[in-house]
Amino acid sequence: MNYKETAKAILNKVGGQENINDFLHCSTRLRMNLKDPNQAKTEEIKAMDGIMGAVYSGGQYQVIIGNDVSYVYNELKQMITINTDENPEPNKKRDMSFKGLFESFAGLITGIFQPIIPAIAAAGMFKALLLLCTSLGILSKESQIYALLLNIADAAFYFLPVLLAYSSAQKFKTNPYIAATLAGVLLHPKMITLLGGEVPVQIAGIPVPNISYASSVLPIILTVWLMSYVEKFADKVSPGPVKIFLKPLIVLLVMAPLALTILGPIGNYLGVGLSDGLFWIQGKIGWLTVVILAVFLPFIVMFGMHKVFYPVIFAAMVSPGYETLIHSAMLSSNMAQGAGALAVWFLAKDKKLKQVALPAGISGLFGITEPALYGVHLRLKRTLVACMIGAGSAGLFAGIVNLKAYAAVGPGLASLPMFIGAENNFTYALITAAISIIVTPIAVYFIGFNDPGADSDAQASSGNSAQGETTPAAPKKEKLQSRLVVFSPIEGEAIPLKAVNDEAFSQEAMGKGMAIKPVKGQVMAPFDGTVQTVFRTKHSIGLKSVEGIELLIHVGIDTVKLKGKHFNVVVQEGDIVKHGQLLIEFDMEAIEKAGFDITTPVIVTNSGDYLEILGYEQSEKIGPETPLITIL
């Protein structure tokens, strides 16, 4: 994927910079708040290479990219300059329907929580590792080092109001540093000591409740929301010469007392209510709650609505200190998505499907399910049903044993220690994961799926039967019956692809071909065709010949790390090129001096479309007029 071109295309297809209020990304999605979502060309975006899907949900336009989303986001960031003061959202009639209100709420929650997820995820994993170390006897809970590490792990959770203050201020378009100061007011150690004293504390006759706001969520969000309006008032009444200190002073004088006496307590009671409500629902419906959520979680993830669970999760982590519904359902669903994709990889005959399913399955088992969901299960459909069966089976067990999560982190194989706790809870987590991992592939096998590779094999078998046992199989495409030639794109020495010091190339994972040890730093067009891909790091180029050969020329091994240094690409994507035309110039000496192998693989990436790929067998020097690869 050419990240720069992908970002540019997305920007164009969503209506340009003028249609974007703000944007961010999560682990797999580019999330944009659009002024007019109707301007987005969703079907065209879905059809782009490297894009898994696009959807407008939760008040956000979401482009599902997968693990490369951060690279596309970074390129998009360089193309867009958004000033939140100069580009406010236009005044438009708010959708007061249930759907409209829910989407606004979901968009708000996602916008506030998404930026802090890396800190929370790191802290959650840190805590999970500590639980693992204590359970294995590596650390004692009585030791000083354990106490030190626990404080490090708890820091992000304890000071969660500070993190939320900053992200909430960004969302409500108010001063993030004053917002963080208000969070500090709620968490100040001496304030906690003062409120815990024997003498009740009052502000203007209003009592200040003795509440601990550590790890709380709603109190600071409510505070920053109201602060955004108070700041606008303070800005209007503050004279220009003294605005620099008078405006924030007014905000602090008004908001600190309100946070301590009204907004903080209200937010605290709402948070406790969320946690109690969750346990009430489970008390009424029991294990069925986990089953229902586990089964339908893929559809919630599909629309990016799973972020709305964050307030409930954090509220439960504060009191009673564990969570029994959402993480249990996520563990069941994540394992099913991953195991289902791996089952497709094992059973499928289609090479392209196998190439997508393997990394998607591994990613799913580690808690990132979008590649499996969008790349495999939504395409095949029947495997999604199998995943729902596996998730529901695991969710049934997790609900019956009341599985508890003790850390707020995405459930996956690496984060299983988050379930280490009282009695047999960790064993229950292992059994839950095992049920999902075992049941899902069995369901995939019996339900089946449409495998393009199996269809091709069946057609070939049918053709062979009709022609007789001695008649060879016909090529897949009529145009491939003739012999095609790929000339050497570089002057140098031809070597077998298996001799390349990189497993991805030597094991022909990307396709068959040859490699060249260059003696001249130029890449020439090996045939007449079109430039399909120019990688942003300039070290690699993808071509397609007029006959349909798809070729990858990768200059050097691991040269992506040079980030384009020592390379100069003289063509662009979409250019029509002729055999012998210059494509890339590279400084061989500088690349080798930097410690990189300049051996250049030349790969036919659609090798599966042909009967045979034959490489140049002689070892003497070759050049642009030398046939390097013969294709039958």
C-alpha positions in Angstrom: 0.0 0.0 0.0 1.2 3.5 -0.9 0.2 5.3 2.3 0.5 8.8 0.9 -1.6 8.0 -2.1 -4.2 6.2 0.0 -4.4 9.1 2.4 -4.8 11.5 -0.6 -7.5 9.4 -2.1 -9.4 9.1 1.1 -9.2 12.9 1.7 -10.6 13.5 -1.8 -13.4 11.0 -1.5 -14.7 12.3 1.9 -15.1 15.8 0.5 -11.7 17.3 1.1 -10.2 19.2 4.1 -13.1 21.6 4.2 -15.5 18.8 5.1 -13.5 17.5 8.1 -13.9 18.9 11.5 -11.3 16.6 13.2 -10.0 13.1 12.8 -8.1 10.4 14.8 -7.4 6.7 14.5 -7.8 3.6 16.7 -6.1 0.3 16.2 -7.6 -0.4 12.8 -9.8 2.5 11.8 -9.4 6.1 10.6 -12.2 8.0 12.4 -13.4 11.4 11.0 -16.0 13.8 12.1 -17.4 15.1 8.8 -19.4 18.3 8.5 -21.5 16.6 5.8 -21.2 12.8 5.9 -23.3 12.7 2.6 -20.3 14.0 0.7 -18.3 10.9 1.4 -18.1 8.5 -1.5 -18.4 5.3 0.5 -18.6 2.8 -2.3 -15.5 4.3 -4.0 -13.6 4.2 -0.7 -14.6 0.5 -0.1 -13.3 -0.3 -3.6 -9.8 1.1 -2.9 -6.8 -1.2 -2.5 -6.0 -1.9 1.1 -9.3 -0.6 2.4 -11.4 -3.2 4.3 -14.6 -1.2 4.6 -16.2 2.2 5.4 -19.1 3.1 7.5 -20.8 6.1 9.1 -21.6 5.2 12.7 -21.6 6.8 16.1 -21.4 10.2 14.6 -18.1 9.4 12.9 -17.1 8.4 9.4 -14.9 5.3 9.8 -12.5 3.9 7.2 -11.4 0.4 8.2 -7.7 0.0 7.1 -6.3 -2.6 9.5 -2.8 -2.6 11.0 -1.5 0.0 8.6 -3.9 2.7 9.8 -1.3 4.7 11.7 0.8 5.1 8.6 -2.2 6.4 6.6 -3.2 8.7 9.5 0.4 10.2 9.6 0.2 10.9 5.9 -3.2 12.5 6.3 -2.0 14.6 9.2 0.6 16.2 6.9 -2.1 17.0 4.3 -4.7 18.6 6.7 -4.4 21.7 8.9 -7.4 22.0 11.1 -7.8 25.0 13.4 -10.6 24.2 15.8 -11.1 27.9 16.6 -11.3 29.0 13.0 -13.3 26.0 11.7 -16.1 25.4 14.2 -18.8 22.9 13.3 -21.6 24.7 11.4 -24.8 25.3 13.3 -27.2 22.6 12.1 -30.4 21.1 13.4 -29.6 18.4 15.8 -31.2 15.0 15.1 -33.3 14.4 18.2 -34.4 10.9 17.3 -33.2 8.0 19.4 -30.8 7.0 16.6 -29.4 10.5 16.3 -29.0 11.0 20.0 -27.3 7.6 20.4 -24.9 8.3 17.5 -24.0 11.7 19.0 -23.4 10.0 22.4 -21.3 7.2 20.8 -19.2 9.8 18.8 -18.6 11.8 21.9 -17.5 8.8 24.0 -15.2 7.5 21.2 -13.7 11.0 20.7 -12.9 11.3 24.4 -11.6 7.8 25.1 -9.8 6.9 21.9 -6.7 9.2 22.4 -6.1 7.8 25.9 -6.3 4.1 24.9 -2.5 3.6 24.4 -1.8 4.7 28.0 -4.7 2.6 29.4 -3.7 -0.5 27.3 -0.1 -0.2 28.5 -1.1 0.1 32.1 -3.6 -2.7 31.8 -1.0 -5.0 30.3 1.5 -3.9 33.0 -1.0 -4.9 35.6 -1.8 -8.2 33.9 2.0 -9.1 33.9 2.2 -8.3 37.6 -0.7 -10.6 38.3 1.1 -13.3 36.3 4.3 -12.7 38.2 2.6 -13.0 41.6 0.7 -16.1 40.6 3.9 -17.8 39.5 5.7 -16.8 42.6 8.2 -14.6 40.8 7.2 -11.6 42.9 5.7 -11.4 46.4 2.9 -9.0 47.1 4.7 -8.1 50.3 7.9 -7.1 48.5 9.0 -3.5 47.9 9.6 -4.0 44.2 6.1 -5.3 43.8 4.7 -2.2 45.5 6.8 0.0 43.2 5.8 -1.7 40.1 2.1 -1.7 41.2 2.2 2.1 41.6 3.6 2.3 38.0 0.9 0.1 36.7 -1.8 2.0 38.6 -0.6 5.5 37.6 -2.7 5.8 34.4 -5.8 4.5 36.2 -5.3 6.6 39.3 -4.8 9.8 37.2 -7.4 8.8 34.7 -9.3 12.0 35.3 -6.3 14.0 34.1 -6.1 12.0 30.9 -9.8 12.4 30.3 -9.7 16.1 31.1 -7.2 16.7 28.3 -9.1 14.5 25.7 -12.5 15.9 26.8 -11.1 19.5 26.4 -10.1 18.6 22.8 -13.6 17.2 22.1 -15.4 20.2 23.7 -13.0 22.7 22.2 -11.8 24.3 25.4 -8.5 24.9 27.1 -7.0 21.4 27.9 -4.5 22.7 30.5 -7.2 24.4 32.6 -9.2 21.2 32.3 -6.2 19.2 33.5 -5.9 21.6 36.4 -9.5 21.0 37.4 -8.7 17.2 37.4 -5.8 18.0 39.7 -8.2 19.8 42.1 -10.3 16.6 42.4 -7.2 14.4 42.9 -5.0 16.7 45.1 -3.7 14.6 48.1 -4.2 17.5 50.6 -7.8 18.0 49.3 -8.5 14.3 50.0 -7.0 14.7 53.5 -9.1 17.9 54.1 -12.3 16.3 53.0 -11.6 13.2 55.1 -11.2 15.2 58.3 -13.6 15.4 61.2 -14.8 18.9 60.4 -17.2 18.9 57.4 -16.1 21.1 54.5 -18.5 23.6 52.9 -18.3 26.1 50.0 -20.9 29.0 50.4 -22.9 26.8 52.7 -22.9 23.9 50.2 -21.3 20.7 51.7 -18.4 19.1 49.8 -18.8 15.3 49.9 -15.8 13.2 50.8 -15.5 11.3 47.5 -12.4 9.7 46.0 -12.2 10.7 42.3 -9.2 8.5 41.5 -9.9 6.4 38.4 -13.3 8.1 38.0 -14.7 8.9 34.6 -17.9 10.9 34.5 -17.1 13.6 37.1 -14.3 15.2 35.0 -16.2 14.8 31.7 -19.2 16.7 33.1 -16.9 19.3 34.6 -15.0 19.9 31.3 -18.3 20.0 29.4 -19.6 22.8 31.6 -16.2 24.5 31.6 -16.4 24.9 27.8 -19.4 27.2 28.2 -17.9 29.1 31.2 -14.8 29.7 29.2 -16.7 31.3 26.4 -18.4 33.6 28.9 -15.1 34.4 30.5 -13.6 35.2 27.1 -16.4 37.8 26.5 -16.2 39.6 29.8 -12.3 39.7 30.0 -10.7 42.9 28.7 -8.0 42.3 26.1 -5.0 43.6 28.2 -5.7 41.3 31.1 -7.4 38.4 29.3 -4.3 36.2 29.5 -4.8 35.7 33.3 -8.3 36.9 33.9 -10.0 34.5 31.6 -8.5 31.3 33.1 -8.9 32.8 36.6 -12.6 33.2 36.1 -12.9 29.7 34.8 -11.0 28.2 37.7 -12.9 30.3 40.3 -16.3 29.2 38.9 -15.5 25.6 37.9 -13.5 24.3 40.9 -16.3 24.9 43.5 -18.9 23.5 41.0 -16.8 20.4 40.4 -16.3 19.7 44.1 -19.9 20.4 45.2 -22.2 19.5 42.3 -20.7 18.0 39.1 -18.2 15.7 40.8 -20.8 14.1 43.1 -23.3 13.8 40.3 -20.7 12.1 38.0 -19.7 9.8 40.8 -23.3 8.7 41.5 -23.8 8.1 37.8 -20.7 6.0 37.6 -21.7 3.9 40.6 -25.2 3.6 38.9 -23.6 2.3 35.7 -21.7 -0.4 37.6 -24.7 -1.3 39.7 -26.9 -1.3 36.7 -24.6 -3.7 34.9 -24.7 -6.2 37.9 -28.5 -5.7 38.1 -28.9 -6.8 34.5 -26.7 -9.8 35.0 -28.6 -10.6 38.1 -31.9 -10.7 36.2 -30.7 -12.4 33.0 -27.7 -14.2 34.4 -25.3 -16.1 32.1 -27.5 -15.3 29.1 -26.2 -11.7 29.1 -22.7 -12.8 28.3 -23.9 -15.1 25.6 -26.0 -12.4 23.8 -23.2 -9.9 23.9 -20.6 -12.4 22.7 -22.7 -13.5 19.8 -23.6 -10.1 18.6 -20.3 -8.3 19.4 -19.0 -8.6 15.7 -21.9 -6.4 14.6 -21.2 -3.9 17.4 -17.5 -3.8 16.3 -18.6 -3.6 12.6 -20.1 -0.2 13.3 -17.4 0.9 15.7 -19.8 1.1 18.6 -17.8 -1.0 21.0 -16.1 2.2 22.4 -19.3 3.1 24.3 -18.5 0.4 26.8 -15.5 2.3 28.2 -17.5 4.2 30.9 -19.1 1.0 32.1 -15.8 -0.8 32.2 -13.9 1.9 34.2 -16.8 2.3 36.6 -16.8 -1.4 37.3 -13.0 -1.4 37.8 -13.4 1.2 40.5 -16.2 -0.6 42.2 -16.3 -3.6 42.8 -12.8 -3.8 41.3 -13.6 -6.2 38.5 -15.9 -6.5 35.4 -17.9 -9.6 34.5 -19.7 -9.0 31.3 -17.9 -7.0 28.6 -14.5 -8.5 28.9 -15.9 -12.0 29.1 -17.9 -11.5 25.9 -14.9 -9.9 24.2 -12.6 -12.8 25.1 -15.2 -15.3 23.7 -15.7 -13.2 20.5 -12.0 -12.3 19.9 -10.9 -15.9 20.1 -13.7 -17.0 17.8 -12.8 -14.4 15.2 -9.1 -15.4 15.3 -9.7 -19.2 15.3 -12.3 -18.9 12.5 -9.9 -17.0 10.3 -7.1 -19.6 11.0 -9.6 -22.4 10.1 -10.2 -20.7 6.8 -6.5 -20.5 6.2 -6.1 -24.2 6.9 -9.1 -25.3 4.9 -9.0 -22.9 1.9 -7.3 -23.7 -1.4 -7.4 -20.2 -2.7 -4.0 -18.6 -2.3 -5.2 -15.1 -1.9 -7.7 -16.1 0.7 -5.1 -18.0 2.6 -2.7 -15.0 2.5 -5.4 -12.8 4.1 -6.7 -15.3 6.6 -3.4 -16.3 8.3 -2.3 -12.8 9.6 -6.0 -11.9 10.3 -6.4 -15.0 12.4 -3.2 -14.3 14.4 -4.3 -10.7 14.9 -7.7 -11.8 16.1 -6.3 -14.2 18.7 -4.3 -11.2 20.1 -7.5 -9.1 20.4 -7.5 -7.1 17.1 -10.5 -8.6 15.2 -11.2 -6.1 12.4 -8.8 -7.8 9.9 -10.5 -11.1 10.5 -14.0 -9.6 10.5 -13.6 -7.4 7.4 -11.0 -9.4 5.5 -12.5 -12.9 6.0 -15.8 -13.4 7.8 -17.9 -10.6 6.2 -16.7 -11.7 2.8 -17.4 -15.4 3.4 -20.5 -14.8 5.6 -21.0 -18.4 6.6 -17.8 -18.3 8.7 -19.2 -15.4 10.6 -22.1 -17.6 11.7 -19.5 -20.2 12.8 -17.7 -17.5 14.8 -21.0 -16.6 16.5 -21.6 -20.2 17.4 -18.1 -20.5 18.9 -18.4 -17.2 20.8 -21.8 -18.1 22.1 -20.5 -21.4 23.4 -17.6 -19.8 25.2 -19.8 -17.0 26.5 -22.2 -19.6 27.9 -19.4 -21.0 30.0 -18.0 -17.6 31.0 -21.4 -16.5 32.1 -22.2 -19.6 34.2 -18.8 -19.4 36.1 -19.1 -15.5 36.3 -15.7 -14.9 34.8 -14.1 -11.7 36.1 -11.6 -9.3 34.5 -9.3 -7.4 36.8 -7.6 -5.1 34.3 -9.0 -2.8 31.6 -7.3 -4.1 28.5 -8.5 -5.8 25.3 -8.8 -9.6 25.8 -6.4 -11.7 23.8 -3.8 -14.5 24.2 -1.1 -12.0 25.4 -3.5 -10.3 27.9 -5.0 -13.4 29.5 -3.2 -12.6 32.9 -5.9 -9.9 33.2 -8.2 -12.7 34.5 -5.8 -13.8 37.3 -7.7 -13.3 40.6 -9.6 -15.2 43.2 -9.9 -19.0 43.2 -10.2 -20.6 39.7 -10.9 -17.4 37.7 -7.8 -17.7 35.5 -8.5 -21.4 34.8 -12.0 -20.3 33.8 -10.5 -17.8 31.4 -8.3 -20.4 29.8 -11.3 -22.8 29.4 -13.4 -19.9 27.9 -10.6 -19.2 25.3 -10.2 -22.9 24.6 -13.9 -23.5 24.0 -14.0 -20.6 21.5 -10.8 -21.8 19.8 -12.0 -25.4 19.5 -15.7 -25.0 18.7 -15.3 -22.3 16.0 -13.1 -24.2 13.6 -15.4 -27.2 14.0 -18.4 -25.0 13.1 -16.4 -23.6 10.1 -15.7 -27.1 8.9 -19.3 -28.3 9.1 -21.0 -25.1 7.9 -18.4 -24.6 5.1 -17.7 -21.5 3.0 -17.3 -20.5 -0.6 -13.6 -21.2 -1.5 -12.6 -19.8 -4.9 -9.6 -22.1 -5.0 -11.8 -25.2 -4.5 -14.1 -24.1 -7.3 -11.1 -23.7 -9.6 -9.8 -27.2 -8.7 -13.3 -28.7 -9.3 -13.4 -27.1 -12.8 -9.9 -28.4 -13.6 -10.8 -31.9 -12.4 -14.0 -31.8 -14.4 -12.1 -30.7 -17.5 -9.5 -33.5 -17.1 -12.2 -36.1 -16.7 -13.9 -35.0 -19.9 -10.6 -35.1 -21.9 -9.2 -38.3 -20.6 -6.5 -39.1 -18.2 -3.6 -38.6 -20.7 -4.7 -35.0 -21.7 -2.9 -32.3 -19.7 -4.9 -29.6 -17.9 -5.5 -26.4 -19.8 -4.1 -23.1 -18.4 -6.5 -21.0 -16.3 -6.5 -18.2 -18.9 -6.3 -18.6 -22.7 -3.8 -15.7 -22.9 -1.4 -17.7 -20.7 -1.0 -20.5 -23.2 1.8 -18.6 -25.0 5.2 -18.0 -23.6 5.8 -14.6 -21.9 9.1 -13.1 -21.0 10.2 -10.7 -18.2 13.5 -9.0 -19.0 16.1 -8.1 -16.4 15.2 -4.7 -14.8 18.8 -4.3 -13.5 22.3 -4.9 -14.7 24.0 -7.5 -12.5 24.2 -11.2 -11.7 21.1 -13.4 -11.7 20.6 -15.7 -8.7 17.8 -18.0 -7.6 15.1 -16.5 -5.4 15.8 -19.2 -2.8 19.3 -17.8 -2.3 18.0 -14.5 -1.0 18.7 -13.8 2.6 15.1 -13.1 3.6 12.6 -15.9 4.3 9.6 -13.9 2.9 11.3 -13.9 -0.5 13.3 -17.2 -0.4 10.3 -19.2 0.6 8.3 -17.7 -2.3 5.6 -16.4 0.0 4.9 -13.5 -2.2 5.3 -15.4 -5.5 8.0 -17.0 -7.7 10.7 -15.2 -9.5 14.5 -14.4 -9.5 16.9 -12.1 -7.8 19.7 -9.9 -9.0 22.9 -8.7 -7.5 23.2 -5.2 -9.0 26.3 -3.7 -10.6 24.5 -0.5 -11.6 22.1 1.6 -9.5 19.2 1.8 -12.0 15.9 -0.1 -12.3 14.6 -0.2 -15.8 11.1 -1.4 -17.0 11.4 -5.1 -17.8 8.4 -5.0 -20.2 5.8 -2.7 -21.6 3.1 -2.0 -19.0 1.8 0.3 -16.3 3.1 1.4 -12.9 0.7 0.0 -10.3 2.4 0.9 -7.1 5.2 3.1 -6.0 6.0 2.5 -2.4 6.5 5.7 -0.3 9.9 4.5 0.8 10.9 4.4 -2.9 12.7 1.1 -2.5 10.1 -1.0 -4.3 7.8 -0.7 -7.3 4.9 -2.7 -8.6 4.3 -3.1 -12.4 1.7 -4.8 -14.6 2.5 -5.8 -18.1 0.1 -5.5 -21.1 -0.3 -9.3 -20.9 -1.3 -9.2 -17.3 2.0 -10.1 -15.5 2.1 -8.5 -12.1 5.7 -7.9 -11.0 7.3 -6.6 -7.8 10.8 -5.2 -8.0 12.2 -4.8 -4.4 15.6 -3.1 -4.3 17.6 -4.5 -1.5 16.7 -6.4 1.7 15.1 -4.5 4.6 15.8 -1.2 2.7 12.4 0.0 3.8 14.3 1.1 6.9 16.1 3.7 4.9 12.7 5.6 4.5 13.5 6.6 0.9 17.1 7.8 1.5 19.5 7.0 -1.4 16.5 6.3 -3.8 15.0 8.4 -6.5 11.8 7.3 -8.3 11.3 8.9 -11.7 7.8 7.6 -12.4 4.4 7.8 -10.7 1.5 5.4 -10.2 -0.6 5.1 -13.3 2.3 5.9 -15.7 2.5 3.8 -18.9 6.1 2.6 -19.3 8.1 1.0 -22.1 10.6 -1.8 -21.9 14.0 -0.3 -21.0 12.6 2.9 -19.5 14.2 4.2 -16.3 12.1 3.7 -13.2 14.3 4.1 -10.1 17.8 5.4 -9.4 19.6 4.2 -6.3 23.0 4.8 -4.7 24.5 1.3 -4.4 27.5 2.4 -2.4 25.6 4.5 0.1 23.1 1.7 0.7 25.8 -0.9 1.2 27.7 1.5 3.5 24.6 1.8 5.6 24.8 -1.9 6.1 22.1 -3.2 3.7 22.2 -6.0 1.3 21.4 -4.7 -2.2 20.3 -8.1 -3.6 17.1 -7.3 -5.5 14.2 -9.8 -5.7 12.0 -9.7 -8.9 8.8 -11.5 -8.1 5.7 -12.4 -10.2 3.1 -11.7 -7.6 0.3 -13.4 -9.5 2.3 -16.6 -10.0 -0.8 -18.6 -9.3 -2.3 -17.5 -12.6 0.4 -19.4 -14.6 1.4 -22.9 -15.3 5.1 -22.4 -14.6 7.6 -19.6 -13.7 11.1 -20.4 -15.0 14.1 -18.4 -14.0 17.4 -17.5 -15.8 19.8 -20.3 -15.1 23.1 -18.9 -16.2 25.3 -16.9 -13.8 27.1 -14.4 -16.0 26.1 -10.7 -16.1 22.7 -9.8 -17.3 21.1 -6.5 -18.4 17.9 -4.9 -19.7 18.0 -7.0 -22.9 18.5 -10.3 -21.1 15.4 -12.5 -20.4 15.3 -13.0 -16.6 12.0 -14.9 -16.2 10.0 -17.0 -18.7 6.3 -17.6 -17.9 4.2 -20.4 -19.3 
